[in-house]
Amino acid sequence: MHVATSWPLWGALAVGAVVLAAVFYWYVQDVAGMRRTRRRILPALRTGAVLVLLLMLVQAALVIKLPPEKPGLVVLLDDSRSMGLEDTYGEEAREGMPGLEERSRVSRMEIVNMVLAPRQREALERDFDITYLRFSSGASALAAADEISVDERGHATDLDAALRAAADEAREGAGIVLVSDGSWNRGADPMSAARFCAARSIPVHTVAIGSTDRTRDVIVSDARCRRKIFLGDTAVVEVMLTGAGYEGVEVPLILKRRPDRTILERKVTLRGGGRPQRERLVFKPGEPGEFSLSVSIPVQDEETTAENNSKEFSLTVEEEKMTVLLIDQGARWEYRFLKNVLQRDPSVTLKCLLFHGKKAAAGDIYLPAFPARNELGRYDCIIMGDVQASMFTAEQLGDIATLVRDKGTALVLVAGRSHSPHTFRSTPLEDVIPVTLREGGSSGHRSEIAIVPDLTVEGRDHLMLQLSDEPLRSSRSWKALPGMHWYADVERARRGAVTLAVHPYLSNSYGRLPVVAFQRWGSGKVLFMGTDETWRWRQGAGDRYHYRFWGQAMRWLVRGRLMGDSAYVKMTLSEEQGRVGDPVHLESYVTDRDFFPLSDGEVYAVVQFSGEVERVRLLPQSSGAGLYRGSFIPREAGTHSITAEVPVLGEEAAKTKLDFEVTAGSAEMDSIFPDHDVLEKIARTTGGGFYTAREAAGLVSGLFSPVDVRLRTTQYELWDSWPLLAVVLALVTTEWSLRKRWGMA
């Protein structure tokens, strides 16, 4: 500890001595005739005040030396489940790693504990002020003496969040050592956190764990299927595979019903190289019920782990028929073949209303007249062909619109060359139709050349237009369909409608003419078919495409109504099956009781876990009125229910309910391959070093240059402080008061 001044020390002392001597001499002469006690007190007060003023004048500071400070270091250790995997190492790779000379397969966590063996830790802690953190989906403190082990609950790795947590722990001048296999499957790109560390001048030194040379593994990373279907529906299972070390190997992809009943087996050829590939399994359940299913690939020779070779999911098959009313005017080809499709579908109960002139056809499946309002409400779907609006009263057309809006009845309008859809201009159905009707529109566009409509981006992925179980084959099948010679003349798709197919070249100022489009109208769906020639798809293919398209369309259109959802709330999930720890995204379309979109309302999804309830707030989206989105993270495996809650709708909203299947599968097993590239990029971005496990075995000597021990001092500015000023004032005030009291000038 010492005192520092802005003046040279000898100069400050010389000036101070002269000034103090002069002050003391003058004051002694001034009080010469007073009593001894007073002659001592007054000069002392004046001298003390002058001394303090001199300290302020030379800007005196008290400097205190503190013990040397070791540089800080945050050691960030990956303990996710992928760190428990064993890798294969060759002889060259094992050199320099003590204890591994005779072993070819070693777990990644063993390598971590070798890198941070007690002796290595002691050396680190001698030269650095260490903070240990462990991480998987989140980061937490780790006692320095603990031997780290794999966290069996570490089903995911969020490298971005872990680096940010380490940066928050790192004090000024500290660095981070990241020990990981680099594989991440949760959160943002870790390069974002790397740039964050670089901006704060925090170097990240990365130690790459795991072998990238000889990993052999086959992974079934995902298997998804619509959780609930109806008897007669086709179940489509989308499977995601990844293979490494088995390039070109043909393996069986097996679909089983538990406990051990094989439903389907198909040979697939693995691409290898760790590249994901998508496969599809299609089957038609033969009975109703709830089934536990699995997709698996047998364990291959020398495979790294068997834990990720299968995926389980559940499927519910319900036995329920849809009732369909088919209306047309004249038995055109489109009507005949569509009626045939619906009659042959075992899940459809069909009634027809066929007008001949002003009279209706008679027969077993024919209605003598348009149904009364209470009878009309029994139909799940109404298909209107090329029929004049004048065949109905305005009240009857209004009843159709009301049923679609309020009860979720599906409506299909199949265009025709004589009347539809333009006949419905200025009727209660005009706003229900997904396309706008051009004023003075023609009866349609005819072409001598057969033309196949083009699918939009939405159309290529939509269930209705899938003509094959393979997406690529479906697209090829669509392009190879027999063409059509007539298309309806409409203006454009309505705002909020989704266009699935367009004319290949006919367009106007709004774009190409929509041929297939749909929209939600209240609680129901409305499909517009801008041609009356889907029957041509039978040419050379029989029922294959025509039957499939209309069957898929009917089931998709009436699904919400058959599920019994609220008329005001529709809710969907990003996926109907998920895993513990993986985020689930919800989307809801909500209207008020007058069926106008509900904007800026309170909308919740109530998730029921075993013994616990979580209310998830869904936020309104600027992209569309009445649209709300939110997400939650499942905490446990099992089947959970999700119920809508909208305070302004009361109990009505609770009618919308979804079941969600959660498995205990781990995202860590979706890709077991180390990602050393990302670790190298993190080190380079932050100014740190990149090291393999072998290079990091001598952590102290290899990772860092000699320790930069910094001397610490604390300086207190004496001259620039209120207490010192207070002392001056106190001395001067006391002196002045005593002089007055003792009768001095």
N, C-alpha and C positions, 0 to 999 in steps of 0.2 A: 504494500500500500504506500502511495506517495502522493504529493501535491504537485500538480502541473499548472503552469501559467502560460499566458500568451507572450509574456516578456521573457527574456533570458533570466534565469533564476538569480544570477549574481546581480543583475541590474535591478530586479525587483527588490532584492534584499537591501541593496545600497540606498535606493530611493526611500524605501520604507524606514530604514534606520535614521536617515537624515530628517525626514518629516516627523517621525515620532519624537526624536530628540528636540527638535525645534518646538513642537507643540508642548512637550513636557516642560521645557525650560520656561517658555512664556507663561504657562499656567502656574508654575511654582512661584514666579514673581507676582502674579496676580493675587494669589491667596496667602501672601507672606504673613499678613497680620492676623490670620485666623487660627483657631485652635488646631491642634495636631490632627485630630480625627478628620476634621473637615478638609485640612490641607492634603490628606491622603485620598479621600473619596472623590473629590471633584476632578483632580488631574487623572485619576484612574478612569473615570467615566468618559472624559474627553479623549484620552488616549485610546480607550477601547473602541469608541465610535470611529476615530480616524483609522485605526487598524482595520476595522471591517470595511471601511470605504476603500482603503488601499487594496484589500483582497478583491473587491468588486472591480476596481480599476484595472488590475493586472489579469482579470478573468481567471481567477483561481479555480481549479477543479481537483476533486479527490479521485484518484485512480486506484482501484482495488483489483489485484490480480487474483483470478480464480484457477482452480485445478484444470489441467489440459482436458479438452473435450474430444472424445472419439467421434469419427464421422458416423452418421446414422445409416442404417441399412434395413430395408424391409425384405424379408425372405417370404415369397409367395409360393405355396406348395399346392399342387393339384392333387386332390384326394377323391376325385370322381371315380365311378365304377370302371371306366376304361383303363384306369391305372392298375387295376388288378389283372389285366390280361397278360398272358405270357407271349413274348416274342422270341423268334429264333435268331440266334447270333452265330455268325461264322467265327473261325479261329482269329482272324485279323481283328474283327470287331471286339473280341473279348480281351485282347491284349491291353494291359494297363488297368484292368478292372479287377482288383484283388478278390479272390474267392470265387471267380466265375470262370477260371481257366478250364475246368473240367465239365462245365455245363453249357449246353447249347440253347436251352429254353429257360428264360428268366422273366419273372413278372416285372412290370414297369415300376411298381412300388418298391420292389427289392433294389432296383437301381437307384431310386430316390434315397432310400435309407443308406445305401452305400456312399452316395455323394455327400450326404449329411450324417456320416458316422460320428459318434461322440467326439473323436479326436478332431475331426474337421470342425465340428460345432465349437469346441473349446477354442480352437485357433481363431475362428471367426469372432467369437464373443470377446476374445482378448483384444482384438484390433478394431472392432466395430460395436456400436450400440445397436443391438439387433432387436427387431420386432418380427415375430413369426406369425404368418397368417396361412390358413388352409382354405381351400375353396372348391366348390363344385358349382351348384346353381347360385350360391351366395358365399361370402367370405366371412370367416370368424377367426378369433384369436387362437393361437396354439402356444402352449407352454414350451419354453425353450428345451426342456429336458425330455419332452414327450417324443416317443418314436411314432411318426405318422403312419397311419394305416388307411386302407380304403374305406370310405364312407359308403356303406351299403344303401344309404338313402340318397346318394349322389347320382340321381337318374339323369342329370343334365349338367352341362358345363357352360357357364356364362363368363367367358374370358374378359369381355369388356367391363362388366361390373366388378370383377375381381381386381383388374388393374386400377380402376378408379378408386376402389376401396383402399388399395395399397398406396395410391398417390395421396389420399387424404391422411394416411398415417405417416407418410414421409415428411419429415421436417425439412427446413431449408438446407440444401446441400446434400440431402440423403439420396441414395440410389435404391433400386429395386432389383432383386434377383428373382426371376420367374422360372420355376422348375415345373415343367409340364410336357405332355405329349403334343400340345398345340391343337388338339382336336376340340372344337367348340360347336355347340348345337343349340344354344339359347342366347337371347339378347342381341345387341347390335354387333356390327363388325368390330372386332377388337382393334382394328387400325384407328378407329375413332378415339379410343382411349389412349392409344400410342401417341397420337397427335396432341392429345390433352396433356400427357406427361411431358412431351417435348416442349410445349409452350410454357411449362412450369420448370423447365431445366432439370427434369428428373430422369436420369439415364436408367433404362431397363435392360439388365443383362439377362439373357435367356439361356436356359440349360435344356436342351432338347432330349427328351426321354423317349425310348421306344425305337424299334428297328424298322426301317423302311425298305429293307432288302428282300426278305423272304417270308413276309406275312401271307398266309394262305387262309382264306375264309370265304364262306358263302353266307350272305345275310338276307333274311326276309325282313326288310325294314318296315313294311306297311302292308296291311290288308284291309280294305274298306268295302263295305257294302251297305246299301240302304237298310236301316235296321228293321223297318217294318214294311212288309209288302202284302199283297192279297194273293190268295190262292189262284193260280193261273198266270201270275206275273213271272217274268224272267228275272232272276237274281243275277246281278253283275258284280263280281268281286274284282276290284282293282288291286293288283299286287305290285309292290316295288321290291326289286331284287338288286343286290350288289354282289359282285364276285371278284376275288383277286387270287391269282395263282392257279386258276382253273380255266384259262382262256380257251374257248372252243369246246369245252366239255359239255356234253348233253346230260342233264339231270332231270329227274321226275319232279314236277310241281304237283303236290297232292293236296286236294281239298277233302277234309274229313269232318264227319259229324261225331261228336263225342258220344261214347267213349272211344270207339275205334272203328267207325264205319266209314269206308272210303266212298265218297260221292263222285269224285272226278279226279282223274290223273292225266296230266299232259306233259309231254317232253318239251323242255326249253333248253336252248343253247346259251351258255353263259358268255358274256362279252369279255369279262375279266378286266384287269387293270383298275379295279375299284370304281368303274363307271356304272352308275345306276341304270337299270332297265325296267321298263314297265310291261307287265304281262296282265292278261285278263282271263278270268275263269267265269264261265257262264253256265248256269243250270236253272232248271225249273223245279221248285219243290213240289212234291206230289201229295203232300198232306199239310193240314194246318198245325200250328203249335209253336212253341218256343224252342229254338235249337242253339246249342253251343257248337261253333264250327272253328276249324283251324286250317291254315295254309302252311305247308311245311316242305322242306327239301331235306332228304336224308343227309346225315353227317358224312362228309367226304374224307378221304385219306389225308392225314397230316393237317387237318383243319385246326385253326388256332383255338376256336371255342365252339361248342355246340349250343350255347345259350341263345344265340340269335338266329337259329335256323327255322323258327316257326313264329306265327302270329295267330292269336285267337280273337274271335269276335262272335257276336250273337246275332241271331236273325229270328224275327217273329213273323209267322205266316198266318194271316187272318182270312177266314172264309166269309166273304161278304160280296154280294152282287151289286152292280150299279144298274140303275134304271135309266134308259135312254129313250128320248122321244125324237124321232127322225121326221122332219117335215119337208115336203117338196111339192112341186107343181109340175106334174108330168114325169113319167118314168124314164128319165134320161139315163145315160150310161153311168154317170157318177153315182146317181141314186141307187141303181141296181147293184153295183158292185159294193158300195158302202153298206147297203142293207144286208148283203150276203156276209160281209165281214162281221157285222154286229150279231147276226143270227147265229153264226158258228162259234162265237166267243162264249165259253161256258160261264164267264163272270158277268155277262150282260143280259139283262131282261129288256127286250126291245118292244117298243110300240111305234107305229108309223101313222102319220097323217098325210095322205097323198091326195092332192086335189086334181080332179079331172074337170076342167071348167070350173063351175061353182060347186060341184059335188065332190064328196070324199069317197075314196075307194073303200070297199068292204072286204072283210076277211078276218082271220083269227088274230092277226097282229095289228090290224088296222083300227083306228079310232073313227067313229062316225063324224066327229066334230072336234073343234079345238077344246081342250079340257077346261073345266071351270077352275077358278083360282085355287080352291082347296085341293083339287086333283092335280093341278099343274105343279104344286109344291112337292109332290112325291118324286119327281124326276130329278136325278142327279146331273143329267146333261141334256141339253136341247140342241139339236142340230137343225139349222135352217138352210135349206138349199135355195134353188132359183125360184123363189115364190114371191108373188106380188104382195106389197104391204096392204093393199086393199082387201086381201083375203082375211084380214084381221081387223078388229076394232082398235081404236086408239087405246082403249082400256086394256085389251088383251096384250098389246105390245108393251104397255106400261107394266103389266103384271110380270112379263118376262124380265124386263129391266130391274124390277124390284126384287125378284127372286135371286137374280145374279148378285145384286148389291147386298141384300140383307141376309140371304140364306146360303150363299156360296154355290148356287147352281152354276154349272159350267155352260157356256154358250159357244157354239161353233157356227160361223157363217161361211158357207161354201158358195163362192161367187158363181154366177151363171150368165149366159149370153142374152137372156131376155129381160131379167129384172134385177137380180141381186148383184151388188149391194146398193145401187143408186136408188132403188125403190124406197129405201128407208130414210132418205133425206127428209128432214122436217118431221120426223116421227120420234116417239119416245126412245127408239133404239139407236138414233143417229150418234149420240155421244158414247154409247156403249161399244160401238164398233172401233177396233184398234187403229183404223185408218180414217183419214178425212176424205170426204166424197167431193170430188170436183164438180163445181156447178156446171151444168150442161155437159157432163161427162158422156163419153160415147159408150156403146155397149161392150167395148173391149178392144184388144189388139189381137188381130189374127196374123198368122205367119204360115207361109207354105213350108218353111223349114222347121223341123222339130227342134225346139229350144229347151235346154235344161237350165233352170234357175241356178244362180250362184248362191252358195251359203255364205252368210256373214260370219264374223268371228264368233258371235254368240250362237249362231246356228250350228257351227261345226261341233260345239261342245254340248248342245242341248239334247236331252234324252229323247225328245220326240223324233229327232231327225237322225238318230243312230241306226244305220241300216246294217251294221255288222257289230260283232262283239269286239273287234279290233278297230281303234280309232282311225288308223291309216287306211285299213280296208274299207271302213265305212265311207271315208271321203272319196275313195276310188269308186265305190259302188254308186255313190250319189252322182258322180260325173258320168258314169256309164249308164245311167237310167235312160229309158226311152224318153225322148223329148216331148214337149207339149206344143200345141199349135194355137192356144188361146190363153190370154191373160186379161184380168179385169183392169179397167182404166180408173185408177184412184190417184189421189193427189200425193199423199205422204203418210207416214206413220204418225199417230198422235204423240204429243208430248207425254212421256212416261211409258209409251208402248215399246216393245222390244221386237225389232225386225230380225227374223231368222233366215229369210231367203229373199233375194231381189232378182229382178229381170237382168239378164246379162248385159243389155245395152240400152234399153229404153229408159230415159231419164227426163227430168224437168229441173226447174231451178232448185228443188229441194233434194235432188239426188236421184238415184235409180229407183224405179218403181218397186214398192214392197209386194212380194208375192205371198209370203207367210209371215204373219206377225201376231203377237198376242199382247194383252194388257190385263192388269188387275182392275176390276171394277167393283169397288167395295170389298166384299169378302169373297167374290168369285173371280174366275178367269174367263177371258173371252179370246177365242182363236179365230183369226181371219185367214181363209184359204182363197188366194186370188186367182184360182184356176179351177176348172171343173174336169180336169183330165188326169187325176192321180190314178184312175183306172188303167191308164196306158202302162203303168209300171208292171202290170202283169205280163206284158209281152215278153215271152222267152224266159220268164222267171216264175210264173204262176203266182202263188200267194206270198212268196218270200219277202218282197219289199212292201207291197200294198197292204197286206195283212199286218205286217210288223209296224208300219208307220201309224196306221189308225189305232191299233191296239195300244201302242205306247202313248199316243196322243190322248186317248180316252182316259187312261189311268192317271196320267199326269194332271189332266184338267180337273178330275173329280177327287183327287187325293185329299185335299184339304177338307172338303165337305164330308167325306166318309170318316175322316179322323175326328170330326165333331168339334173343330176349333170354334172359338168365339167369332161372331160375325164382324167384330170391330178390331180384333188383334190377330195378326199373323206373325209367327215367330219361327225363325230358322236358325240352325247351327252351322258353323263352318264345316263340321263333320259330326256324324252321329255316334262315333266311337273315338275315344281318346285315351291318353295315358296319364297316370299320375304325374303332376308337375308340368305338363304341357298346356299352354294357354288354349282356351276354347273361346271362339268369337261368336257372338250372337247378333242377329239382325232382326228387327221387328218393324212391321208396318202397322200403324195405328190410326184409326179414325175416331171421330167423336160419334155420338149417338145419331147424328144426322148424316153420318158417313162422309163427312168432310175430313181431309187429313188433319190430324192433331199436331199442331206445331208448338214447340217449346213446352210440352207437357211433362209430367213426371211419369216415367216408365221404368219399371223394374222387372228383372228376372229373378224369381225366388228359387234358389237352388237348394234342394233337400239332400243333405248328407245324412249318414246314420247318426241321429241324435243332435244334429246341428243344422241350422238354416243360414244361408248367406244370401243377402239381398244385393243384387248387382244392378247398379244404376246404368240405364241405357241412355246415351246422350243423343239429342237431335242432330241430324246431319244436314248441312247446307245443300248437299247434292240433291235432296228430294224431300218435299213436304210429307210429313208423316213417317219418315224413316228414322229409326233409332238404332244405335249400335253400342256394344259394350263387350267386355270379356271377363273371364274368371279363370282361376287355375284349380283344377280338381286336386283334392288333398288325399283321397283314398279310392281304392278300387271298388267296383261294384256298379249296380244300376241305380242311377240317381234321377229324380224327377225335377223338371224345370217348369215353373208355372209363371204365367204373366201376371203382373200387378200394375194396374193403372188406376190411381185413386178416383179420377173423374168417372170411370166406368163401373166402379164398385165390383161386385162379385162376377159380373159378366166377363171381365177380363180373365178370371181364373179358369174359364172353360178352355183356354188355350194352354195346353200342357204338352211337354215333350219328355221323352225318356232318353237318357244319355248313358251310354255304356263306357265305363272307365276301367282300363286294365292296368296292371302293375308293371307293364313293360317299361324298359328303360331306353331313352333316346341315346344313351351312351353306347348301346349295342347296335345302333343303326349304322354306324361307321366306326370301325375299330382301328382305322388306319391313322397313324400319327401324321400331324400336319406341321412338319418342321419349317416349311416355307413361311408360314405366318409368324413363327417365332423369329426367324431371321429378319423379316421385314420390321417387326416390332423393335428389335435391337437396333437396326440400321436407322429407323426413324427417330429414335430417342437418343442416339449417340452412345448406346450401350454395346456390349459384346455378345456374340452368339457362340455358344459352346456345345459340343456334344457331351454325352455323359462321361465319356472317357477323358475328354479334356478338362472336365469340371471335377474329376476325382481329386485333384490337388486344388481345392476351391480357393484357398487363401493366396497361394503363390501364382495360380494360373489365371484367376478371374480378374484380379486387381493389381495395380501398381502399388509400391510401398505405401503404407497407410499415411495419409496426410493428417498428422496430429495438429490441431489448431489450438494456439494459446488463447485463452479467453480473459478478457478484462471487462470490468464494469466501471464506468466513469460517471461521477456525480458532479454536475456543474454548480459549484458553490456560489459563484458570483451572480448567477442568473436564477436566484431562488427567493421565494417570498419569505421563508424563515430568516434569511440573512438580512433582508431589508427590514424585517420586523425588529431584529436585534438593534440595528442602527437607530431606528426610530425610538426604541425603548431607552437606549443609552442617552440619546440627545434629549428626550423628554424628561428623563429623570434628572439629568444635569441641570436643565433649565428650571425645573421645579425647585430643586434644592437651592440654586442661586437666588431665586426670588424669595424663598422662605428665609434664607439667611441674610437677606438685605443687600445682595450684590447686584450690580448692574448687568 
